[in-house]
């Protein structure tokens, strides 16, 4: 089964052709990073307009790379939420028009489930397993019961991990996107500042929190600046990264203990962080579990993960979406 997938939830216009949920035949991405970098973050209206400009050529590139035409495509899949509403609408409306013109079934995919399904690409991972989801909009630990059913074991009570990385990067004067820049700067410093993180107790609720951590960095930089002291940006970056990653891996460890499952996966853009991968490996080894994560190109927003998610939705019995499908800024986590 070949699925043409479209993703426009934020600032990446993406299209891919995915075969049987695990084999990527093409993965085209038109990035807007350089456009938004000058503003220090994504500007929703600019993102929407650039999706409109890029979507036709991006879909065409994905089809050409896969050597596929409409007769080779079995279904069209699109991210309908969560994300920036205007950006999502571009992808949803293009996918609806294409499905109608080609007389193909249309499948609506949650961006969250797309990140989780990225773990199935070029992989033999199968449920059940524990998934640590860390992105710009969501931070949670989930039990993936089967391809179509998730159970939320815990999530953030305020900010998401990826959002905190971007905002701390801005405070430290680093360019957008903040995650890779924090990682790069942290490599030059030492985690000598003790920064706040939630305490995880066996049997208790798993709850992530990034608001206090982010505020700590803001106040620290402000205080040092007011005193006229040099700001040890590398040490602050290293300390923040250690605290941010630490609570993610502690939450994952708690979930492995509570479920007794022997597999741990990482999903979302923060999953590209090298320290997170290193610390998650230690957690998995201690629990006697295997560790799974996508290739770096499938951690950040892409359409291949949407195609993978759509395939497993279809084989699980999902019905096609109506052509009245609308975009949603928020969707249920599980």
C-alpha positions in Angstrom: 0.0 0.0 0.0 1.5 3.3 -1.1 0.3 6.4 0.8 0.9 10.0 -0.3 1.2 12.0 3.0 1.2 15.8 3.6 2.3 17.7 6.7 2.0 21.4 7.3 1.4 21.8 11.0 4.0 24.4 11.7 6.8 25.8 9.5 7.8 22.8 7.4 6.0 22.1 4.1 6.4 18.3 3.7 5.2 15.5 1.5 6.2 11.9 1.3 5.3 8.6 -0.3 5.3 5.7 2.2 4.9 2.0 1.4 3.3 -0.3 3.9 4.0 2.0 6.8 7.7 1.2 7.1 9.4 2.0 3.8 9.9 5.6 2.7 10.0 6.0 -1.0 10.3 9.8 -0.9 10.5 12.5 1.8 10.4 16.1 0.5 10.6 19.0 2.9 10.5 22.7 2.1 12.0 24.3 5.3 11.1 27.8 6.5 13.8 28.0 9.1 15.7 30.8 7.5 12.6 32.8 7.0 11.5 32.6 10.7 15.0 32.8 12.1 15.1 36.6 11.7 12.0 36.8 14.0 13.4 34.5 16.6 10.5 32.0 16.2 7.7 31.0 14.0 5.3 33.7 12.8 2.0 31.9 12.1 0.8 34.2 9.3 4.1 34.0 7.5 4.2 30.2 7.9 0.7 29.9 6.3 1.6 32.0 3.3 4.8 30.1 2.6 3.0 26.8 2.9 0.6 28.1 0.2 3.6 28.9 -2.0 5.4 25.7 -1.5 2.9 22.9 -1.2 2.2 22.1 -4.8 5.9 21.9 -5.7 6.7 19.9 -2.6 4.0 17.3 -3.3 5.2 17.1 -6.9 8.8 16.6 -5.7 7.7 13.7 -3.4 5.9 12.0 -6.3 8.8 12.5 -8.7 11.3 11.1 -6.2 9.1 8.1 -5.6 8.5 7.6 -9.3 4.8 7.6 -8.6 1.7 9.0 -10.2 -1.9 9.0 -9.1 -2.4 5.4 -10.3 0.3 4.2 -8.0 -1.1 5.9 -4.9 -3.7 4.0 -2.8 -4.6 6.8 -0.3 -3.9 10.4 0.6 -3.1 11.2 4.3 -2.8 14.6 5.9 -2.1 16.1 9.3 -5.3 17.7 10.5 -4.0 18.7 14.0 -2.5 19.7 16.3 -0.6 22.8 15.2 -1.0 26.3 13.8 -4.5 26.5 12.4 -3.7 28.5 9.3 -0.8 26.3 8.5 -2.8 23.1 8.9 -5.6 24.5 6.7 -3.2 24.7 3.8 -2.3 21.0 4.0 -5.8 19.9 4.8 -7.4 21.7 1.9 -4.7 20.6 -0.6 -5.1 17.0 0.5 -8.9 17.2 0.2 -8.7 18.6 -3.3 -6.2 16.0 -4.4 -8.1 13.1 -2.9 -11.3 14.3 -4.7 -9.5 14.9 -8.0 -7.8 11.5 -7.9 -10.8 9.6 -6.4 -8.6 8.3 -3.5 -9.6 7.8 0.1 -8.5 10.5 2.5 -7.1 9.8 6.0 -6.8 12.4 8.7 -3.7 11.9 11.0 -2.9 13.4 14.3 0.5 15.1 14.3 1.2 13.5 17.7 0.5 10.0 16.4 2.7 10.8 13.5 5.7 11.5 15.8 5.1 8.1 17.5 4.8 6.3 14.2 8.1 7.7 13.0 9.5 4.8 15.1 8.1 2.3 12.7 10.0 3.6 9.7 12.9 1.2 8.7 12.2 -0.6 12.0 10.5 -3.8 13.3 9.2 -2.1 16.4 5.7 -3.4 17.4 3.4 -2.5 20.3 3.1 -2.7 23.2 5.8 -0.3 24.4 6.4 2.8 26.4 6.8 6.0 24.3 8.5 9.2 25.6 7.0 12.0 23.5 9.0 15.3 23.6 8.3 18.0 21.1 7.6 21.7 20.8 3.9 21.3 21.6 3.7 18.1 23.7 5.6 16.4 26.5 4.2 13.1 27.7 4.9 9.4 28.5 2.5 7.0 26.9 1.8 3.3 26.8 1.3 2.3 23.2 -1.1 -0.6 23.6 -1.4 -1.3 19.9 -1.1 0.7 16.7 -4.4 2.5 17.2 -4.6 2.8 21.0 -2.6 4.9 23.4 -2.8 5.3 27.2 -1.4 8.5 28.6 0.7 7.7 31.7 1.7 11.3 32.4 2.3 14.7 30.7 3.5 18.2 31.2 1.5 20.4 33.6 2.6 23.6 31.8 5.1 24.1 29.0 6.5 21.5 26.6 10.1 20.5 26.5 10.7 21.7 23.0 9.1 25.1 23.7 11.4 25.5 26.7 14.5 24.7 24.6 13.5 27.4 22.1 12.7 30.1 24.8 15.9 29.4 26.8 17.9 29.6 23.5 16.3 33.1 22.9 17.3 34.2 26.4 20.8 33.1 25.7 20.9 35.0 22.4 20.9 31.9 20.3 19.2 31.7 16.9 16.0 29.7 16.1 15.4 26.8 16.3 16.8 26.6 19.8 17.2 22.9 20.4 20.2 22.2 18.2 21.8 25.5 19.3 21.4 24.6 23.0 23.0 21.2 22.4 25.9 22.8 20.5 26.6 25.4 23.2 26.2 23.0 26.1 29.0 20.9 24.7 31.3 23.8 25.6 30.1 24.1 29.2 29.5 22.2 32.4 26.2 21.6 34.2 27.3 23.5 37.3 24.0 25.2 38.1 21.4 23.2 40.0 18.2 23.8 38.2 14.7 22.7 39.3 13.0 19.6 38.1 10.0 17.6 39.3 10.5 14.7 41.7 9.2 11.3 40.4 8.0 8.8 43.0 7.1 5.2 42.4 3.4 4.8 42.4 2.8 8.5 42.0 1.6 10.4 39.0 4.2 11.2 36.3 4.1 14.9 35.7 6.6 16.9 33.7 7.0 20.7 34.2 9.1 23.2 32.3 7.7 26.5 33.4 9.8 26.8 36.5 13.0 25.6 34.7 12.5 28.2 32.0 11.8 30.9 34.6 15.0 29.9 36.5 17.1 30.5 33.5 15.5 33.9 32.7 16.0 35.1 36.3 19.6 33.8 36.4 20.5 35.6 33.2 18.7 38.8 34.4 20.4 38.7 37.9 23.9 38.2 36.4 23.3 41.0 33.9 22.1 43.4 36.6 25.2 42.7 38.6 27.4 43.4 35.6 28.8 39.9 35.7 29.8 37.8 32.7 27.0 35.4 31.7 28.5 31.8 31.4 26.2 30.9 28.6 27.8 27.5 27.9 27.4 26.5 31.5 23.8 27.7 31.7 23.0 25.8 28.5 24.6 22.6 29.8 22.8 23.0 33.1 19.5 23.6 31.4 19.9 20.7 29.0 20.8 18.3 31.9 17.7 19.4 33.9 15.4 19.3 30.9 16.6 15.8 29.7 16.8 14.5 33.3 13.1 14.9 34.0 12.3 13.2 30.6 14.4 10.2 31.4 13.2 10.0 35.0 9.6 10.0 33.7 10.5 7.3 31.2 12.1 5.1 33.9 9.0 5.5 36.1 6.8 4.4 33.2 8.9 1.3 32.5 8.7 0.4 36.2 5.0 0.9 36.4 4.1 -1.0 33.2 6.7 -3.7 33.2 7.1 -3.3 29.5 10.4 -4.2 27.8 10.6 -1.6 25.1 11.1 2.2 25.2 10.8 4.5 22.2 11.5 8.2 21.9 9.3 10.5 19.7 9.2 14.2 18.8 11.7 16.8 17.8 13.5 16.8 21.2 14.2 13.1 20.4 17.0 14.4 18.2 18.9 15.6 21.3 22.1 13.6 21.7 22.1 13.8 25.5 18.5 12.5 25.7 19.5 9.5 23.5 22.5 8.8 25.7 20.5 9.0 29.0 17.6 7.1 27.6 19.9 4.2 26.7 21.1 4.1 30.3 17.4 4.0 31.5 16.6 1.2 29.1 19.6 -0.8 30.0 18.9 -0.5 33.7 15.3 -1.6 33.1 16.3 -4.5 30.8 14.4 -2.9 28.0 15.3 -2.2 24.3 15.5 1.4 23.1 14.1 2.6 19.9 14.2 6.0 18.2 13.7 7.4 14.6 16.5 8.5 12.3 17.3 12.2 12.9 15.4 13.3 9.8 12.2 11.7 11.1 12.4 13.3 14.5 11.5 16.8 13.3 8.3 17.5 11.4 8.1 15.5 8.2 5.4 13.8 6.1 6.9 10.3 6.2 5.8 9.9 9.8 2.3 10.9 8.7 2.3 8.2 6.0 3.4 5.6 8.5 0.7 6.6 11.0 -1.9 6.5 8.3 -1.0 3.0 7.2 -1.3 1.6 10.7 -4.6 3.4 11.2 -5.9 1.9 8.0 -4.9 -1.7 8.9 -6.4 -1.1 12.3 -9.7 -0.4 10.7 -9.9 3.4 10.5 -12.5 4.9 8.2 -11.6 7.5 5.5 -12.2 11.1 6.5 -15.0 13.0 4.8 -14.2 15.8 2.4 -15.7 18.2 5.0 -12.6 17.5 7.1 -11.4 20.6 9.0 -8.1 21.4 10.7 -7.9 21.5 14.5 -5.3 23.5 16.5 -5.5 21.0 19.3 -6.3 17.3 19.4 -6.5 14.8 22.2 -3.2 13.2 23.2 -4.6 9.8 23.6 
